[in-house]
Structure formats: C-alpha cells, structure tokens
Amino acid sequence: MVTPPIDAANTPSSIQILRGEMLDFADGLRHWPDGLLLIRNGRIEALGHASDLLPQIAPDQLVESFTGLLLPGFIDTHIHYPQTGIIASHGEQLLDWLNRYTFPREMAFANPQLAAEEANFFLDQLARNGTTTAVVYPTVHPVSVDALCNAAQARHQTILTGKVMMDRFAPPELLDTPDSAYHDSKALIERWHGQGRLKYVLTPRFAPTSSPEQLTRVGQLRREHPEVYLQTHLSENLKEVAWVKELYPKAKDYLDVYDHYGLLGERSLFGHCIHLSDREWQQMAASGSVIAFCPTSNLFLGSGLFDLERCHREQIRLSLATDVGGGTSFSLLTTLGEAYKVARLQGADLNPQQAFYQITLGNARALGLEQQIGSLEPGKYADLVLLDTAATPLLNKRCQLAETLEEKLFALMFLGGEQAIAATWVAGQRLYARKTV
C-alpha cells in the first residue's frame, strides 16, 4: 500500500522535497528509479537522481519519501462538469441521450448554489483520478462558469472553460441568443481569462444548436480575442452528421460549417471526429486544429471507432479525453485502456509510452501549455500524480511479474483506474490522498 508523503504546510508557497521513483515523457520515457524533486512556490525547481541532489540539500530540510510511481498530473481535454450526476445513465444514441438526460440536468445550473456545489464535487473527482488540468464544458448559464472558475482558482488549478452557446433545438430554459451569447461571453472573458491559471474557451455546443447568426458572433469573438480557446463537437454520430447537412446545405461538410465562420485553428478543439471525410481530415491538418479523442463515450453511446492511425498519418494534433458524462469514467488510466481497444479493433496499436505521453505532455502540447505543465521539468507547475502499483491484489501481482517499466504502465491502463491514484498535487498543494490503513 502506498503511503503518500505528508505536506509540511500543504500550501502552494511551501517548500517540498519528494523522494521516490519518478518518470515523465519529456524526451521519450525519462525514468528516475530513486529521484528527488524540489518544489518551491508551487513550481518545480530541481529534479534529478537522489544521489546527485541530496548533497545539496540542507541537513535540516525535510525530505518526504514515497513508494509508487510519481508522474506529471494528467490532462483531460474534453469533459462536461454538469453531466457528472448523469454519468452511467442507460445508453441512448447521442441526440436522444442529450434530450433525455443532458438537457434536463443542465437546467439546474441556473442556481448559483447548486452550480458551486457541483463544481467543487467535479474538481474533487478530477483530483481523485489524478487529473490536474481539464478543458471543461459548463452550461449556457454564466453562473456555471463563475462557479467552476471560483472553485478552480481556490485550488490554484489550470482549468479551461467558457459558457455554452446555443440558441436553438434545446429547451427554452437552455437557450441564449446570438447577442446575449456574445455579450455574456465577452464579460466572462474579461472576468476570468488569464486570472491565475484560468483560460477562457468559446463554447458553441455544436453546429445544430447554434444558428448561423450565433456562429457569426462566435467568429467575431474569436477575432476580437485571439488569445482565448474554442471547443465544440464534430462528427460524433452519423445522425448528427446528417442533421448538420440538412441545417447547413451549402457547406461542403460538417467541418466546413465551422471553417466558414472562422472557428478553426491552433487553439480550437473538436471533440470526437469519428466520421470525417477525406477533405475534413486534410483540413484539420492544414488548420492546425486539435482533435479530442473520447473513447469511452464513443463506445458507450455507440457512436463509432475513432481512426487513431489515420490521425497520426495525417499529422493532426491529437488529445485524449474522458468526455464525462457520455464518457463512463473520470479516470484517464481507464480511458487509455479503452483507447487501446479502439485502436486494436482497427488493426492499430497504442503502446504504453505513447499512451502516458498523451495524457501528460502530449495533451499539454495540444493545448499549447507545454511550457507550464505536462512534465517534471524545472520551471513548470508542480502538478503531480502518485500511482500505486499495488493498489489491488491483482494489479500488485501483475506488476510484480512485470519485467519492464513499460509492462507496469500497460497494466495500469487496464487494472488501475481511480483506485491506483495514491495522491494528487496541484501547484505543490496536495489536493487528494487516498486513505491508508
């Protein structure tokens, strides 16, 4: 059983020195069997082998030892915090699932108290699963953004979010207008973007629920605020693709709808992208846009299999995400296991080094945040996760028989999950530690 180190002050301004087995993927797999990590003011100051760094440590400085594997904190690039309470709702396909479960639940987030409670519960779930950064969908209500940003700021956490925009094909309680979406988003950008570690994301839910007039306003916001991000959904479900064709008959395809309004680019994240045409694959690559691959929701809703091999072949920027609550787990370890299965069903592979790179430095690079998070390099935030390879008897047995570190990582993808998270830190502050006996 892992015993997480106890933080001396448990604040971002504390000085901490952690000693144990560490790894990251900054230059392939980097591994320190007995590493030393110095954290000062919430950032990594030094990293190396304990034998090299211990002589430089003052005799009275506390060095906190741990067992397990210490990695950079995990990064989730597509997740819906209002859907936390409807995770594992009996399966429907996408459009039915939205109407039956998602929209009724999202109506409740007009209540600021409920939104605040849900935001804190959601961030607690991220920490329990080793996720330290996330790109998050709230609801159409500005108070849902305020609640999440307030909770994240109190934790010194990197959260990227922005109010959902949709002005049609949803219950009246969830509709905005092109003008209100513009003005509310502009006010939220001014209030939250760049505050602490927060980033704002323009969030038209998807093309069917935004009229041409609203997408025009989204494009205007993007031109006025090129520093912010954009997220939406693309080609998740065949019925959805056909619906978009009916609503936007002049567009070449689904992606062309977003392209027409100037929504593609290096800070644009498109969830799912399962049913892309050849032209769409090529345009995704040419625009530098990012795909958020969401395997558990794609399987749960029966949406289809994402073509991971083609994504790599087309050299499209890729990220991996849980997509809770269509996704069935907050755990990016579990998500990696499902991504592997999706790849294998199409004759491709996802090896453990590629997998763990993706949910750490790979996702950081997809967000353009690799100078701040994603690896254990000095100067970056001390966002960390401690994995317990003995979390369950079965995982322990498999890891004891593993001949390489890569075999242990592979086992964690299938036998780990939430129970393998021993502790999670954000900016040097321990947000979660599993109770030990």
N, C-alpha and C positions, 0 to 999 in steps of 0.2 A: 504494500500500500504506500502510495506517495504521501509524504508529509510536506506540504508547501512551506516555503520559508515565511516567517512572520515578519512583516514590515516593521521597522523600528518606529516610524512615525505615520506610515500609511497616508502620506500626502504627496502631491506632485513635487514639492520642494525638498523632500527628504533625500539624503544620500544613501544609496543602497549598493551593496556588492553581493552579487549572486554567484554561487559556485556550483557547477554540475555539468552534465552533458548537454551540449548546445549544437544547433545546426541551423543553417539558412541556405538560401539558393541564390546568393548574390553573384556567384561565378561558378555555375554548376552547384553541386552539393558541397557546402563547406561544413566541416564537422570538427567539433572540439570535444573529445571524449571526457576531458576534465577542463572545462572552460571557466573563465572568470569574466563577469560582466559588471562594469561600473556604471551606475546610473546617477546623474546629478541633475536636479531641477527638471525631472521628468524626461530627460533625454539620455541617450547612450553616450557615455564619454570615452569608454575604452572597452575593448574586447580582445581576448587572446587566451592562450593556454595558461592555466593557473600557475604552472611552474615558472613562467616568464613574468607574470604580473604580480604575484604575491610579494616578491621582494620590494616592490614599490609601494606597498600598502602599509600605512602606519600601524604599529603593533596594537593600538587600542581601537582600531576600526573594526566594527562588526562585519564578519563575512558570513553570509547566510547560505548554508549548503542545502541542496535538494537532491532528490532522486527522481528520475524520469527524463523526459526529453524537453528541453526548452527551445521554442521556435518563435519567430515573429508572429504577432497576432494575426488571425485570419481576417479576410476582407470579403464581404458579401456585396455584390454589385446590383442586386435586384431583389427587393423584398418589400412586402406591404405590411406596415405595422397595424393598421386597423383590422387586418384579417387574422391576427393572432388567435382570436377567440373562435374562429370558424375553421381552423386547421382540422383536417381529417373529417370534413363533412362529406357525407356519402356522395360518391362520384357522379358527376354530370359532365357533359362536354362544356367547353369554355363559356359559350354565350348563355346557356341555361344555368350554369354554375354562378355566373355573375348575377343574374336576376334572382335566383333562388336564395343565395347565401350572402354574396358580397355586398350588393347594394343595400339590402335591409340592415346589415350590420353597420355599414358606413354612415347611415343616417344618424346614429347615436353620437357621432363625434362632433356634432354641433354643440354638445355640452362640454364646456371647458374642464370641469372637474373630472368627468369620465375620460376625456382625452388625456389629461395629465396622469391619471391612474394607469391607463393603458400604455402610455409612453414609457413610464417607469417599469412596468411589468415587461414590456417588449425589450428594453435595454438590459434588464436583468437576464432575460432569455438569451440574448446575444452573448453576454458575459459567461453564462453557464456553458455555452458551446464554443468558447474560445474566440468569438468574433469581436474584433475591436474597432472595425470600421465598416460602415454599411451605407449603401445608396438606397434610400427608403421612399416608398410611396406613402403619403398620408391620405387625407381625403380632400374633398373640394373646400372644406371649411378652413379659413385661415387659422382658427384657434387650434386645429390639429397640428399645424406646423409650429405654432408657438409652443405648444405643449412638448413636442418632441425636441425642439431646439433648446428650450429651457432645461429639460432633463439631461440632454447630451452635454450642454455647456457645464452643468454642475459636475459632470464626470470627466471634464477635460477631453472629450471624445470627438473624433472625426466622424461626423455624420453629414451626408449629402442628401438634401431633401428639398421639396417645394410643393406648393399646393397643387392638387389635381385640378385640371381644367377640363370641363365637359359641359356642353350647352345643349345636348340633345340625346334622345334614346336612353334616358335614365329617369328614375323617379323625380318628380318636381323638387323634392327636398334636397336633391344632389346636383341640381343644375345651376350653373352660373350663366353669364352672358359673355360675349366677346369683350365688351367694355369692362365688366366687373372683373373678369379673369385678368385682364391687362392691369387694371389699377391695383387689385389685391396683390398680384404677383410683384408688381413694381414696389409696393410698400414693403412686402416681405423681403425682397432682395435688399432694400436699404436697411431693414431692421436686422437681418441675420447673416447675409453673405460676408464672409471674412471675419465674423465675430468669433474670437477664439479659434477653434479648429472647424468651424461650421462652413459648409459650402451650399450655395443655393442651386436648385435644379428646376428648370422649367419642365412642367409635367402635364402635357396633354395626355390623357389616359391612353387613347388610341384613335386612329382616324375615324372610325364610325361615330364616336361620341363627341367629336369636335367638328363643327361646321366649317366650311371654307372661310367664313368670316373670322371664326376663332383662330384657326391655324394662321391666318394672315396676321393676327395680333401676336401670336406666339413668335412668328418670324420677326416682327417688329421688336419685340422684347429681346430677342437674340441679337439683333443688330445693335440695339442700344446698350446691351450688357454682354459683350463678347466674353467676359470673364466667367460667366456662370455656365452651368452644365444643362443638358437636356436629356430627358428619359421618356421613353414611350414603349409601346408594344408593336411588334411587326411579325406578321405571318406565323402566328401561333397555331391557328386552326383553319382547316380548309373552308368551313362555312364562313368564318371571319374574312378570309381572303376573297371569297365570292361576294360577300356583302360589301366590302370596300370597292370592288369593281362596279357594283351597282350604284354606289353612292358617288363615286368619282369616275364616271365613264370615260373622261378624256385622258386620264392618267395612263401611262404605259403599263404600270403595275403598282403594287402596294407601296413599295419604296419610293416610287416616283411622286406619290402624293406628298410625302414629307419633303422630298427634294424640291418640289415645286415651290414650297413655302420657305425654303432656305434653312431646313432643320437638320441637314447632315453635317458632319464634321468631327474633328478630333475629340470634342467634349460631348458628343452625342452617343447615348447608349440605347441600343434597341434590344428589347427582351425577346428571346425565343428564336426567331429567324429560322423556322423549320422548313417552310415551304417556299424557298426563294427560287426565282428563275435564274437562268444563266446571267441575264443582264443585271439582276439585282446583286448577285454575288460580285460581279465586276464593279458595280457602282459602290457597293460597300467598301471594297478595297480601295478604289480610287478616291473616295471621300475621306478615308481615314477614320470612319465611324467604328464604333465598338459594338460587338455582339455580346449579350449576356445569355449564356447557355444555362438553362434551368432544367436539368434532367428529371428531378423528382416530380415537378409539376407537369412536365411534358408527358411522363408516363402515367401519372395519377389521373389526369384529365383525358388521356387517350389522344393527345394532340399529334404525336408523331415522334420520329427519331431525328435529332439534330445531326447533321453531317459534319462531325468534328474533323475528319480527314480532309474534306474539301475546304473547310475553313482555314486549315493550316496551308493547304496547297495554294489557295488564293491569297495567302498572306494578309488575312483580315485580322484586325486587332480583336482579341478574344478575352472574355472574362467568364467567370463561373459564379453561379448564384443559386440561392435556395428557393426563391420565389414563394416563401410562406405568404398566405395560407393555401394557394393551389399546390405549392410545394409541401411536402409532408414531413419535413424535419428542419429545425434550425441549425442542425449540425452540418458544417461543411465537410467533415470527415465522411458522414453518411452520403452526402451529395457527391463526393468523389467516387465512392463505390458505385453509385448509380450511373455516373458519367462513364465509368469504365465499362459497365454493362451495355450502355447505349453504343459505345464505340465498338465493342466486340460483336454486337448484333449486326454491324455493318462491315465486319472484317478488319477493323482498325484496332488500335491499341492506345492505352493511356498508362504509361509506366509511372511508378510512384514518385520518381524525381520530377517528372513533368507535372504530376498532379499537385504535389505540395508546393512546387514553384508557382503554379497557377493561383492558388488561394492565398498566397503571400505576395511575393514580389511581382508575379505576373498580373494579378489584379491591381496592384498599386500602379504598375506601368500603364495599364489600361485606363486608369483614372488620371494619369499624369502626375501622380503623387509619389513617385519613387524616390524623390529627394527627402521625403518626410517619413515614410512608412514602408513596410514590406520586407525589411531585412534587419540584421543586427549591426549594421554599420554605424560607427560613431557619428553623432550629429542628428540621428533620427530619433523620433519619439520612442520611448521605451514601452511600446505596445507589444505584449508578450503573452504566450500561452504555454503552459506546462502540461505535457501529455504523460499519462500514466500507462505504461505498457503492461502493468499487472492489474489493471482496473477490474477485470473479471477473471475467474479461473481459466476460462477458455482462451482469452487474449493472452494471459500470462503464459500458458502452456505453449501457444503458438510462437510467442516472441522468444521464449527460452530455447526453442528449437530452431529459430531463425539463424542462418549463417551469416547474414549481412544486415547492415542498417537498412538497406532498401527493402529487404524482406519484412522487417519490423514495420516500416512505413506502409507497406502494402497491406499488412494485417490490420493496421489501424484504420484503413479505408473501409474495411468490411466488418471488423469486430470492435471498433472503437465507439464512435458516437458520443453522445453527451457524457456518458459515464467515464470516458477516457480523459476528460478535462479535469485536471487537478487544481489549476489556478489560472486566473487571467488578470493581467495588468494593463492599464491604460495610462500612458504618460507616467509610468512608475508607480501608479496607485493601484493597489490590488483591489479589483472590483469583485472578484469571486474566488473563493477557495472551498473546495469540496470538504465537507465534514469528514474527519477521520476518526477511527476508533482507537 
